[in-house]
Amino acid sequence: MLTRKKLLKLLEQPRCGEIICLEETSSTNLVADRMIRDNRLPDGTVVVADTQKNGSGRLGRSFYSPGRVGLYFSYIKVLPKNAENTGLLTSFAALAVCSAVNSVCGIQPKIKWPNDILIDGKKVCGILTKLVSDTKSNTLTHAVIGIGVNVNQTAGEFPEDLAQKAGSLRIALDREVDRAVLCAQIITQLDTLLLEKKALCGDASAYVIQLRSLSCTIGKTITIAAPDGEETATALDIAPDGGLVVKTASCTKVIRSGEIDDSYR
């Protein structure tokens, strides 16, 4: 089991945020959200679970979270009043994961817009960001960044519906990866971006350049799924606010939500 003591020992520098380790929970995002509403938590608090019974994915999907082989945690960020780049939060987390995986594993992952991390075309990580507001003032106060990484799963362990599209670091490397080392490195990268460099405030152009360089979506023909139907487009660029610039049959526009399928390549 991942423990607070082990993670604190591995972290590169002391930090203000608390680290809470659970053996099992329904969802670390739900736990983090509840803790925000019940207490005043330090900025950068992290909730880690060895197993999730009801891990959350995008668009109401579940996130496959078997015990002791993956990383499942939520990072709590207090939103500064002068935050200009809240829409880039998921992208910042993606950059942190890619940097950590590259550092620990020697592999450079790619980012499939908006929230998936891929290696060799297989999804090894999903990110889900939830914004929390104060109901009295009707203002956004916190973000909960949920991160799930497939670390030590083998090819035969994934359910049938995930077997063709999911991968793991172990499959890519042909060896096991120390989950605690990777978790500590992702936390360190998030701390650097969100606490030290204050990426939510000010000019984010350097981060957008990084996103473009790591994107595996730009240049592909994609299908955009939206409530009003599907649309085929070509992905052209990452917008300054993290949206995806696409060209459809009728126009060039920026999409900021929804689901895309890039199986057209």
C-alpha positions as MATLAB code, in Angstrom:
seq = 'MLTRKKLLKLLEQPRCGEIICLEETSSTNLVADRMIRDNRLPDGTVVVADTQKNGSGRLGRSFYSPGRVGLYFSYIKVLPKNAENTGLLTSFAALAVCSAVNSVCGIQPKIKWPNDILIDGKKVCGILTKLVSDTKSNTLTHAVIGIGVNVNQTAGEFPEDLAQKAGSLRIALDREVDRAVLCAQIITQLDTLLLEKKALCGDASAYVIQLRSLSCTIGKTITIAAPDGEETATALDIAPDGGLVVKTASCTKVIRSGEIDDSYR';
ca = [
       0.000    0.000    0.000;
       1.128    3.564   -0.700;
       1.707    5.354    2.597;
       2.119    8.972    3.632;
       5.461    8.164    5.231;
       6.817    6.595    2.049;
       5.643    9.449   -0.172;
       7.001   12.155    2.132;
      10.375   10.425    2.118;
      10.430   10.411   -1.684;
       9.306   14.001   -2.245;
      12.139   16.250   -3.326;
      11.292   19.103   -0.974;
       9.054   19.866    2.022;
       5.534   20.915    1.100;
       2.596   22.627    2.810;
      -0.107   20.410    1.354;
      -1.230   17.388    3.317;
      -0.950   13.835    1.961;
      -3.817   11.484    2.840;
      -3.441    7.809    1.907;
      -6.407    5.425    1.873;
      -6.419    1.702    1.245;
      -9.807    1.830   -0.485;
     -12.408    4.454   -1.278;
     -15.271    5.061   -3.686;
     -13.467    7.891   -5.505;
     -10.596   10.146   -4.441;
     -12.316   13.050   -6.223;
     -15.416   12.579   -4.078;
     -13.324   12.358   -0.908;
     -11.425   15.522   -1.869;
     -14.630   17.389   -2.658;
     -16.124   16.407    0.698;
     -12.976   17.461    2.548;
     -13.005   20.860    0.856;
     -16.585   21.468    1.965;
     -15.914   20.267    5.521;
     -12.525   21.844    6.206;
     -10.046   24.482    5.157;
      -7.351   22.306    3.614;
      -3.828   23.460    2.798;
      -3.174   24.258   -0.856;
      -1.789   21.212   -2.659;
      -3.396   18.589   -0.418;
      -3.370   15.154   -2.063;
      -5.766   12.235   -1.512;
      -4.328    8.866   -2.626;
      -6.115    5.497   -2.730;
      -4.769    2.019   -3.454;
      -8.162    1.025   -4.865;
     -11.251    2.911   -6.041;
     -14.612    1.188   -6.081;
     -16.231    3.902   -8.201;
     -13.471    5.868   -9.895;
     -14.730    8.774  -12.006;
     -14.000    9.297  -15.681;
     -15.202   11.946  -18.127;
     -18.827   12.207  -19.250;
     -20.072   10.120  -16.335;
     -17.943    7.089  -17.173;
     -16.220    4.958  -14.545;
     -12.434    4.677  -14.296;
     -11.060    1.147  -13.942;
      -9.131    1.194  -10.641;
      -7.844   -2.242   -9.562;
      -5.884   -2.479   -6.322;
      -2.123   -2.151   -5.941;
      -1.276   -1.844   -9.633;
      -2.315    1.715  -10.512;
      -2.074    5.246   -9.169;
      -5.338    6.922   -8.174;
      -5.167   10.317   -6.498;
      -6.684   13.768   -6.378;
      -4.756   17.011   -6.048;
      -6.551   19.930   -4.405;
      -5.696   23.412   -5.679;
      -6.973   26.561   -4.025;
      -7.947   28.894   -6.864;
      -6.306   32.320   -6.572;
      -8.567   35.312   -7.101;
      -6.422   36.464  -10.027;
      -6.463   33.078  -11.786;
      -6.489   33.627  -15.558;
      -5.811   30.085  -16.769;
      -8.381   27.912  -14.998;
      -9.341   26.350  -18.333;
      -5.796   24.991  -18.628;
      -5.850   23.069  -15.333;
      -6.291   19.661  -16.948;
      -3.555   20.532  -19.445;
      -1.195   21.547  -16.646;
      -1.842   18.201  -14.967;
      -1.151   16.420  -18.262;
       2.191   18.210  -18.559;
       3.039   17.203  -14.982;
       2.226   13.532  -15.640;
       4.203   13.479  -18.904;
       7.222   15.047  -17.227;
       7.058   12.620  -14.306;
       6.691    9.544  -16.519;
       9.592   10.698  -18.681;
      11.743   11.262  -15.601;
      10.919    7.971  -13.856;
      10.490    5.656  -16.856;
      12.524    7.254  -19.635;
       9.481    7.286  -21.943;
       7.945   10.420  -23.448;
       4.140   10.075  -23.430;
       1.817   12.021  -25.710;
      -1.327   13.963  -24.831;
      -4.624   13.190  -26.543;
      -6.797   16.265  -26.143;
      -8.208   17.022  -23.691;
      -7.286   14.671  -20.845;
      -5.695   11.373  -21.872;
      -2.023   10.387  -21.720;
      -0.951    7.845  -24.343;
       2.087    5.644  -24.925;
       2.327    3.769  -28.222;
      -1.250    4.806  -28.929;
      -2.622    3.204  -25.740;
      -4.162    5.156  -22.882;
      -2.086    4.935  -19.697;
      -3.578    7.856  -17.786;
      -6.810    9.804  -17.515;
      -7.336   13.177  -15.836;
     -10.609   14.588  -14.522;
     -10.775   18.130  -13.153;
     -13.706   19.339  -11.084;
     -14.215   22.948   -9.973;
     -15.702   23.600   -6.532;
     -17.642   26.764   -5.717;
     -18.749   28.499   -2.554;
     -22.534   28.379   -2.655;
     -22.864   31.513   -0.509;
     -20.699   33.761   -2.675;
     -21.216   31.795   -5.907;
     -17.481   31.973   -6.634;
     -15.052   29.227   -7.606;
     -12.757   28.407   -4.707;
     -10.982   25.108   -5.434;
     -10.125   22.674   -8.175;
      -9.914   18.920   -7.644;
      -7.608   17.305  -10.188;
      -8.198   13.555  -10.332;
      -5.402   11.504  -11.896;
      -5.496    7.780  -12.656;
      -2.404    6.044  -14.061;
      -2.169    2.457  -15.283;
       1.189    1.502  -13.814;
       1.716   -2.233  -13.342;
      -1.227   -3.864  -15.106;
      -0.351   -6.649  -17.538;
      -2.020   -7.001  -20.933;
      -4.401   -9.717  -19.782;
      -5.695   -7.804  -16.763;
      -7.855   -5.227  -18.540;
     -11.586   -5.833  -18.992;
     -12.668   -6.766  -22.503;
     -14.044   -3.304  -23.280;
     -10.672   -1.706  -22.452;
      -8.281   -4.339  -23.774;
      -7.790   -2.744  -27.208;
      -7.286    0.845  -26.071;
      -5.708    0.682  -22.603;
      -2.032    0.246  -21.838;
       0.232    0.502  -18.821;
       3.762    1.593  -18.007;
       4.650   -2.006  -17.239;
       3.513   -3.148  -20.677;
       5.473   -0.345  -22.346;
       8.663   -1.007  -20.356;
       8.343   -4.773  -19.920;
       9.085   -4.324  -16.218;
       7.345   -3.137  -13.067;
       7.428    0.517  -12.015;
       7.613    1.731   -8.411;
       4.235    3.375   -7.861;
       5.419    5.442   -4.907;
       8.340    6.907   -6.851;
       6.061    7.844   -9.747;
       3.386    9.280   -7.454;
       5.931   11.441   -5.633;
       7.325   12.702   -8.933;
       3.870   13.645  -10.271;
       3.097   15.494   -7.015;
       6.436   17.310   -7.283;
       5.693   18.366  -10.855;
       2.206   19.586   -9.884;
       3.657   21.522   -6.941;
       6.208   23.136   -9.250;
       3.637   24.177  -11.845;
       0.726   25.188   -9.640;
       2.341   26.355   -6.389;
       5.868   27.473   -7.236;
       5.457   28.800  -10.790;
       1.813   29.828  -10.246;
       0.839   28.656  -13.732;
      -2.797   29.599  -13.138;
      -1.819   33.276  -13.159;
      -0.173   35.282  -15.927;
       1.199   34.335  -19.322;
       0.635   30.666  -20.180;
       2.091   30.756  -23.695;
       5.164   28.680  -22.780;
       2.925   25.913  -21.439;
       0.756   25.961  -24.555;
       3.909   25.507  -26.656;
       4.725   22.421  -24.565;
       1.187   21.124  -25.061;
       1.515   21.493  -28.815;
       4.818   19.614  -28.845;
       3.315   16.701  -26.885;
      -0.038   16.578  -28.669;
      -0.936   13.445  -30.608;
      -4.207   15.050  -31.721;
      -2.947   17.945  -33.858;
      -2.967   17.082  -37.544;
      -5.456   14.236  -37.277;
      -8.916   13.882  -38.721;
     -11.258   13.509  -35.776;
     -14.915   13.009  -34.982;
     -16.338   15.483  -32.486;
     -19.155   14.105  -30.365;
     -21.477   16.755  -28.977;
     -25.034   16.802  -27.564;
     -26.375   17.925  -30.934;
     -24.613   15.197  -32.942;
     -21.260   14.231  -34.463;
     -19.034   16.292  -36.723;
     -15.873   15.416  -38.663;
     -12.982   17.877  -38.466;
      -9.228   18.259  -38.704;
      -7.400   19.177  -35.491;
      -5.191   22.185  -36.255;
      -3.781   23.558  -33.008;
      -4.055   24.062  -29.261;
      -5.654   27.440  -28.460;
      -4.130   29.789  -25.861;
      -6.831   28.765  -23.356;
      -6.286   25.027  -23.914;
      -9.147   24.525  -26.362;
      -8.709   22.553  -29.570;
      -8.657   24.499  -32.834;
     -10.421   22.462  -35.525;
     -11.410   22.903  -39.138;
     -14.778   21.499  -40.170;
     -16.436   21.485  -43.569;
     -18.003   24.855  -42.804;
     -15.580   26.774  -40.566;
     -12.554   26.911  -38.286;
     -13.463   27.036  -34.612;
     -12.278   26.237  -31.082;
     -13.911   23.463  -29.073;
     -13.482   23.471  -25.322;
     -15.532   20.465  -24.278;
     -16.957   17.257  -25.642;
     -15.471   13.984  -26.794;
     -13.265   13.342  -29.811;
     -12.437   10.143  -31.671;
      -9.185   10.171  -33.636;
      -9.459    6.650  -35.026;
      -9.421    8.149  -38.525;
      -5.725    8.987  -37.980;
];
